[in-house]
Amino acid sequence: MAEQKITPMDTPVEIAGAGPAGLTAAIQLAQAGCKVIVHERHKEVGHRFGRDFQGLENWTTEEDVLSLFRSQGLTTDFVTGPCHKVTVFDYKDQMYELHTDEPLFYLVERGPGAGSLDSALLRQAIGLGVDVRFNSRLREMKGEGILAAGPGAADAIAVGYHFDTDMEDGYWAICDDNLAPQGYAYLLVMKGRGTVKTCMFSGFKQEKMYVQRTLDAFERLVGLTMKNPHAHGGTGNFLLPRSAYSGLHPLVGEHAGFQDTLWGFGMRLAIGSGRLAARSLVTHENYDKLWKRELKPQLEASVVNRVLYSLCGNRGYRRVLSMLVNRPDIRSSLRRQYQMSLSKRLAKPWAVRRYTSKRKDVSCDHVDCHCIWCRGECCEMD
């Protein structure tokens, strides 16, 4: 299908939120000739992340994610650590080394640091003439705009520390419900800095206990050493909405609930939704049709994956790891798991009944809505 003609708008487009989704939308709109104002309520970009390390996943498309970004007009001028090997442990401390020829993910820094993903997108946006206003909380949006204000509820939490270290670069994970209920613990080290966290999908009130167990396990298994540790935590919000509009305005990133429900790898979904929202404004295409065509299959597959994973338990994780370690191409194997196969389509109704997001919207009728706080249409999945 031929691309629709893109025409710039006469009045500025306002964007609430300067995360990857909001900045991507701003960049794409500016490249189309639009005037853009981004409102960020914090004093800096990526404020809630500090200097957190996160993984930019590279398995859901055959094309490398950095190459894909460049082809879409997005900067890749941020520091990355390509991951070709992940060492994973099960609940019995058995080690599984997962190797890939092409990077499984790229380690990136989040937050206001000079080499971070957030700062790179900010530089590109400003370079294109985008007006980014910090300490600016948009209260209502009456004209053209995009809502990118971040997560609305905690479906998962990642809690732990950032730190300096003498450890060599590496990527480690532990699948053990005693450390990370229905999730995983991870340790990421790059260039003398590290992040260690437990990513939990339940048991939030006992987070301190699980963090300490995670620290003890990584000290025992890989010799974790931390200098100048700083406690840090974040939330993940997962939702497959009927509509990603709030009134007339597209919702992007975690404001829409777009996140990998299985493991929480959401940066690509955030960036992809920002790109599609910008396209919907400049080509007058329906945003719901765009994201449902390009993002919904992956989101649906991740819901099925999440429900299956949550039922595995420690013995199930061990069986999965035993199968993965023998796969010749783990990246391709994971890509298949994020596609809606016949078996996943059959399992989807059952998975949807079992999985419920914690996000609920009860205070807005979403009819010609101008508010910034609300989260769009109701949260039941299709």
N, C-alpha and C positions, 0 to 999 in steps of 0.2 A: 504494500500500500504506500502511495506517495506521501512524502512529508507535507503537512499542511503549512501554508505560508505563515511565517512568524512576523508580526507587526508590533512595534513598540507602542506602549500606552502613553497617553498624554499626561496623566497624573501619576505621582509616585506610588509604587507598590510598597506597602508596609509589611514587615515580617517581625513577628514576635518570637525572639529567641535567636542567639548567635551560636548554636551548636552546629555540628556538621550538616544536619538537615537544613537548617535555616540559612547557613552561609552558602551551601551548595545552590539552594534556590536563588539566593541573591546573585551569585556569580552567573548562573545561567540566564537570569533575567537581564542583568547588566550586559551580557554578551549579545542579547537580543535587542539592545538599545533602550531598555527601560530604565527609568529612574527608580532607585530602590533605597528605602530607609529601613535599617535593621535596628530594632530596640532590644537591648540586652539589660536585664535588671541588675546583673552583677557588675562589678567594677572592671572585670577583665574577661577575656574569652576563656572558656573551659574552667570556670571558677570551681565547680563542684568536684572536679577530678584531681586538682592539685597537680601532681606529676605522675599520675597513675600510668602503668604499662598495661596495654590491652592488645588483643590480637585482631588484626584486620584479616578476616578469613579469605582464603584463596582457593576454596574447593567447590563453590556452588556454580562456577562457570569454568568452561575449559580454558578461556582466555585469562591470562594473568590479570589480577585486579589492578595493578599499577598501570599496565598497558591499557586496560579498559578505561581507567580514569583519564589518561592522557587523550585517548580518542574522543572522550566526551567533553574535552576542554577544561578538565580539572587539574590543578597542580598536584605534583607528587614531590614537591620540594620540602619534604619532611624526613626526619631520620627514621630509618627502618632497619629491623633485624630479621632477615629472612629465616624462617624456621624449616630446616630440612630434617630435623630429628627431634622427637619428643620422647622423653622417658616417662613412662606411666607405671605406677605401682597399684596393686590391688590391696584388699584388706588383710592379706597374709604377707604383705611386704614383697611379694613376687614382682620382679621387674620385667617390663615389656618395652623394648625399644622400637619405636615406629619411625621408619625412614621413608623419605620421599625425594625423588629426583628434583621436582619443582617445589617451591615453597608451599607448605601446607597453610601457613599464615605468615603475615609480616607483623613483627612486634613494633608498636608505635607508642609514642608518648602522648598522653592526653593532658590538656591544661594550657596554661599561659606561657610555657617554656619556649625558647627560641626555635627548637627543633621539633615542636609538637605538631600533630595533625591539625589541631584547632588553629594554631598560630599561622600555619601555612595557608589554610583556607581564608583566614582573616586578611593576610597580606594580599592574596589574590583579589579578594572582594574589594578592598580599599583601592588597590591598583586599578580596578575597573571603574572607580568612581562611586562605589556604594558608600552611602552615609551610614556608618555604624555608630550608634549612640549607646554608650555604657551608662550604667546607673539610670536607665530609662525603662520604666515599667509601663507598657502600653495597657491602658484600662479598657479601651473599646476600639473596634475596628469597623468603620462604616464604609470605607472604600475597598478597592482591591487589596488583598492581603493574604498572608499565609501564616498559620499558627504552628510554631515550632518550639513550644515552651517546655518540652521534656516530659518525664514520666509522671503519671498521676497516682500510682499506687505501687506497693512493693509486692510483686509476685515472686521475686527472688532478691536476695541481698548478697553482696560480696564484701567481706569484712576482713581486715588485716592491717598490713603495714607497708609503707614505702621506706626504703633504707639505702644507705651506702654499703658497699661490700667489696671484699677482695676476691670473691668467687669468680670463676670463669663464666663467660656467657653460657646460658643454657635455658632449657624449657622443660619443666617437670610438672607432673600432675599425679594426684592420688584419687582413685575412685573408691571411696569408703564412707558409708553412711555414718560411721562413728566420728568422722571429721567434717563431713559436708552432706547433710541429709538430702538424698535424692539429687545431689549435685556432684561437685568435685572440688578438691583443693588444688591450688596451683602456685608455682614458684617460677617467676620470670626474671632473668638477670641479663642486663645488657650494659656494657661499658661502665662497670663499676657501680651501677645502681640496680635496685631490684624491687619487685613487688611480690608479696606473699599474702594469699588470701584463701578463705574458705568461701565458696560460692554455694549458698544454701537455698533450697526451694521449700524448706519447712524448718520448724524448730527455731524461729527467729529469736525467741525470748532467751534462748540459751547460747547466744552467739559468742559470748566471752569464753565459755567452755570449749566450743568448737574451734575458736581461733587458737586457744592454747594447745589443744590437741594437734592442730595443724602445724604449729611451730615445732612442737616436740617431734612430730613425725618427720618433718623435713630436716631437722637437726640430726636425727638418727640415720636417715636414709641417704642424705646427700651432703651433710655437713654444713647446713645453713648457718651463715654468720651474718649478723646485722650490725651496722654502725649507724648511729643517729636515726633510729627508727621513729617514724611518724605514723600514728594510727590513722586509718582511713577506711571509709565505707561508702558503698553506693547501692542503689536499688535498680532493679530491672522490672519493666512492665510489659506484659505480653498480651496482645489482644488481636483478634481477627474480627474487625467491626463489619457491620452491614454496610455502613457508609463512613468514609473518612472526610466528610464535610462537617463543619460546625456552621450551621446556617448556609452562607454562600462561600465560606472560606475553607480551603483545603487544610487538613491536618497532616503533619509530616513527622517522621521519626517516632520517638516514643510518645509524643503528644497524641499520635494516632494509635499507639500501642504496637507499632511495627518493630518487632524484635524477634530474634531466633529463640523460639520457645524451648528448644532442647538445651542449648548451652549458653545462650545469652550473647552470641556474636551479632551485634546489631548495627555496627557502623556502616556496613554496605547497604543495609536496608534503609537506614536513615538517609544516606547520601542519595540512594536511588529514588526514594520518595520525594526528596527535595527537588531532584531533577524533574520528576514527573509533574509535581505541583507547578513548577515554573512553566513547564511546557503547556499545562492546561490553561494557564492564564494568557499566554501569548498566542496560542493557536485556537483558544476557545473550545478545546476538547474537554469532555467530561472526565474529571480527575478520577472518579470511582472506576470508570471503564479502563483507564490507563493502569492504575495500580492493581486492579483485579486481573488484568491480563499479564502484567510483568512481575508482580510481587506475590500475588495470592497463592499460586501453586507452591512456592517455597514456604510460605507461611503455613499453609495447610499441612504440608509434609512435616514441618517442624512441630506442629501440635501433636500429630500422630507419634512422632519420634519421642516427644516429651512424655506422653502417657506410657508408652512402652518402656522407656528408660526408668520411669518412676516405679514401675512394677518389678524391675529386675532384682533389686536388692544386691547385697555384696556378692553373692554367688553368681548372680546374673551378670554383673559387671565383669567378673573374672572370665566368664565364658565369652563375652563380647571381645574382651582384650585378647584372649587366646586366638580368636578368629581373625582379628585385625592384624595381629603381628605376622601372620602368615600370608597376608594379601600382598601381591607384587606391586600394586599401585593403590595406596591408601587414599590418595587424593581423588581418584576416580571412584573408588568405592563409596567415599563420603558424598560425592556429587550425586550418585545414584540414590542415596538415602534421602536427599533433599528434593527428589522429584516425585511427582504424584503417580506412582505406578498403580496397576490394577489393584494390588493388595492394599495399598494405602487408601485408594478411593473407597474400597469396601470397608476398611477399618475407620474411615473418617467419622461417620455418624456415631459410632461407639466411642471414639476418642473425644469428640466434641462433648458428648454427654458426661464424660469423666473429668474433663478439664474445664475449670471455671476461673477466669481472671478475677482478681480482687478489685478491679476498677468498676465502679458503679457511678452512673450519672443520674441524680434524682432531683436536681434543683433547677433545671433549665429545659424549656420545651423545644429548643433548637429551631424555632420558627423565625426566620430572618434574624438570626442571632448575631449580636455584635460583641458579645463578651469574649474575654481572652482566657478566662479560667476554665471554661467548660471543655469537655473532652469529646464532643461530637455525638454521633448517634449511639443508640444503646448497644450494650456490649455482647449481646447474644450472638453467637456465630451463626453463619448461614446453615 
